[in-house]
Amino acid sequence: MTIDDTLINYRPRRELTGVSRFVAEFLFFGIKEARACLFAGLFFVAVFAVPRAGLFGIPRYDLLLLIALGVQAGMLWLKLETWDEVKAITLFHLIGFALEVFKTSSAIQSWSYPDFAYTKVFGVPLFSGFMYAAVGSYMIQAWRLLDLKIDHHPPYWMAWIVAILVYANFFTHHFIGDYRWYIAALALGLYARSVVTFRPLDRERRMPLLLAFVLIGFFIWLAENISTFFSIWSYPDQLGAWSVVHVAKWSSWSLLVIMTFTIVANLKHIKEKIRVPN
């Protein structure tokens, strides 16, 4: 029996009541969340561990790419991810990389990757796409480990419209204004009745899906602060000295989570657990 088999063993624990049940469920929820973050966790350990000068003559950005590829290959070899899931994660990588190329371009300069790398394309190191792929990997793993189900999911075509608007706004707001709050209001109305059911231990628990989006966005914002602190990339106001990433980025990440969720929700084994009202 693997660790994952142990984590998703949903046999009834009738002996747990009151405080002991709360503690047990909270502990299992934390363990499952940590396991779901395996790719992201190992990637950020590498971010902390690899010095800015690189190792063994390999520049830092190039080494981070090799580590990310190694972790991804290891998860596939250990059957922690399927080929279909890897294809979805690759899509996240491509979507994220395209956004990075645009945002770091000379015309936009929203942020920059200051260090040298052999694997830079259009000024963007190839490892950067894995930061977006890590969000997709987390969602896919959490779906299985926490036995997630979605009730009152909006019609897929509506969800796709919101997802496309979210992604497009990351580009267009430089030219025609930032409409993120209008898109957020649209998403709020669309997902207002959506509920996610999850199983930390042996009983199902429920929470608003919108709250899940916001919480995931918050933790990505924290990870962004850590990454900029270690100079993985820098915003213009951080070039002289590091400062906390503006809290408004939390909203951007939460919207990106909605877009990521929409892609993940189309995987066959996940779509089976999503209920769209007639």
N, C-alpha and C positions, 0 to 999 in steps of 0.2 A: 504494500500500500504506500502510495506517495504522500508527500505533505499535502498536496492539493486534494487528494482523496479524503484525507483526515479533515481538512477544512470544510469540505462540502458534505460531510456525513451529517445528515439532518435527522438522525434518530431523536425521538422525544426525550427531553431532559426534565421529566416531571418533578424530580427532586429539587429543582431550582425554583425558588420563590423569592419575592421581595428584593432586598438589597443584593443577595447572592446572584439572582437572575440578572439584575441590572449590570453588576460587575462582570459577570460571565459574558453577557451579550456585548457589552462595551469592549471587553478585551478581544473577543473574537472578531468584532467589527474592525478594530484597529489592526489586528493581524492580517485580515483579509485585504484591507485597504493597503497595507504595506506590501503584501504579496502582489496586488494588482499594479502597484507602482514599481515593480521589479525593474523594468527597462529604464524608467525615468530615474529611479533611485541609483542604479549602477552608473547611469550616464552622469548624474550630478556628482557622484563620488569621484568619477574621473575628472570632472571639472575642478573639484577641490584638490585632487591629488597631483594632477599634471602641472608642473610649474610653467610660468609664462614663457620661459626660454625653451620649453620642450624637453624631451628626453632622448638619449641615444642618437642625437643628431637629427631627430624628427621634430619639426615644428609642432607647436601645441595643437593648432587647428587640425593638422593632418593626423596627429596621434588620436585626437578625439574622434575623428572619422573612423579610423581603424577600430577603435574600441567600440563605437556604436555598431559597426558592421559585425564585429565579433559577438557582441551581446545578442543582436538580432538573429544571427546564425545559430547561436547556442540555444536560444528559446525555440527556434524551429526544430533543431535536432532533438531537443528534449521533449518535443511535442507539447510545449506550453502554448504554442500558437500553430494554427493551421495555415496552409498555403493561401486560402481565401482571405484569412485575416491579415497575412503579410501583404497581399495585394492591396487591401484597404489601407494599411499603414503606409505602403509605398505611395499611394495617392495623397495621403496627408503630407508626406515628405515633399512631393512635387508641388502641391498647393502652397505649402509653407515656403519652399525655395523661391517660387515665382514671386511671392509677396516680398521676400527678403531682397531679391534683385531690384524690385521697384523701389522699395523704401530706402535702400542704400545708394541708389543711383545719384549721379551728380546733380540732377535736376531737383531731387527731393531731399536727400540727406537727412532722413529722419533719425538714423543711427548709423554707426559704422563699425567695421571689424578692423581694428588698427594693426594687427600683427600679420606677419608674413605667413604664407602657406602655399605649398605647391598645388593644393587642391582647391584653389579659389577660382570661381567662374563668375565673370562679370563683377569681380570684387567681393563675392560672397563665398565663404568657405562651405564646402559641400556638407559638412557635418550639421550645419544650421537647420536643415530640413528635418533632422531627427528630433529637434526640440518640439516640433509640431507633431511628428509621428509618435512621440512619447505620450501625448495627450490621447491620441487614438488608441495606442496600446493599452493605456490605463483603462479606458472605457470598455474595451473588448474583454480584458481580464476581469474587471469588476463585474461585468454582466454575468459571467459564468460563476465566479466565486461567491457572489452575493445572490445568485438566482434571481436576477432582476426581472421584473415585469412592468409594463407600462399600461395604465388604464386611461381612457379618454385622450389618446394621442390624436392630434389633428390629422385631417386627410393629408396624405403624403405630398400631394402636389402643392398644398399650401405651405407645408414645412419646407419644401424645396425652394419656393419663392423667397421665404424669409432667409434661408441659408445663402442663396445667391445674392440677395440684397446686402447681407452682412459682409460677404466677401468683396462685393463690388465697392461698398462704401470705404473699405480700406484704401482703395485706389482713388476713387472719385472725389473724396473729401478734400483732396489737395487742389481741386479745380472748380468744383461746384458747391462746396460747403459740406459740413459734417452733419449727416442725417442719422447718426447712430441712435439718438433718443427717440426719433420717430420709428425707427426700425425696432428699437427695444419695446416701445409701446405696442407695436404690431405683434411682436413675439409674446408680450405679456397677455394680450387678449387671446392669442392663438393657443397658448399653453396654460391658460388660467385654470382649466379643469383637469389638466394632466397630473396624474399621480404615479409615482414610482413605488413599487412594492419590492422590498429586499428582505433577505433572510440572514441576519447576523449569526444566528445559532440554529435554533430549531423552530422558531416562530416567525411569521411574516410581520414586518413592520412597514409603515407607509409614510411618505412625506411628499410635499408638492414637488413636481419635477423642476419648476422654476427655481426653487430653493437649492436644489442640487446643482443647477447650472451656475448659480451665483457663488456657491461654496467652492466648486471646482475652479471657477475663475479667480477666486481669492487666493487659492493655493498656487495657481500659476503666477499670479502677481508677486507672491512671496518668492517663488523660484526665480522670477525675473530680477528681483532685487539682489538675490544672491549672485546671479550670473553677472550682473553689471558691477557688483562689488569686486568680483574676481576678474574684471576687465575682459570677459568673454566678448562682449560688445559694449558700446558706450553711446549714450544719447548726447546730443550737443551740450546740454547743461552739466554733463558729468566729465567733460574733457579736462577741466582744471582740477576738480576734486569730486569724489563720488558723493552723490546725494540720493535720497530715496526716490524711487520712480514715482511719479505723480499718481495719486490714488485714482485718477480718472482712467488710467490704463486698466484698472480692475473691470470697468464696464466693457472695455474692448475685448478683454479676455473672456468675459462671460458670454459675449455675443459669439466669439470664436468657438466657444464650447458648444453652443447651439448648432453651429454649422457642422462641427465635428460629429456631434450626436446624430445629426440627420444622415450623414454618410454611414456611420456605424449601424444605424437602425435599418439599413437596407441589406445588411448581411442576412443570408437566408435563415440561419439558426437563431438569429436575434429577432428577426421580423416575426417569427412564430409566436413570440411572447409579447407582442405589441397589439393592443386592442384599439381599433379605430371605430368609434360609434358610427352606426348607419345614419 
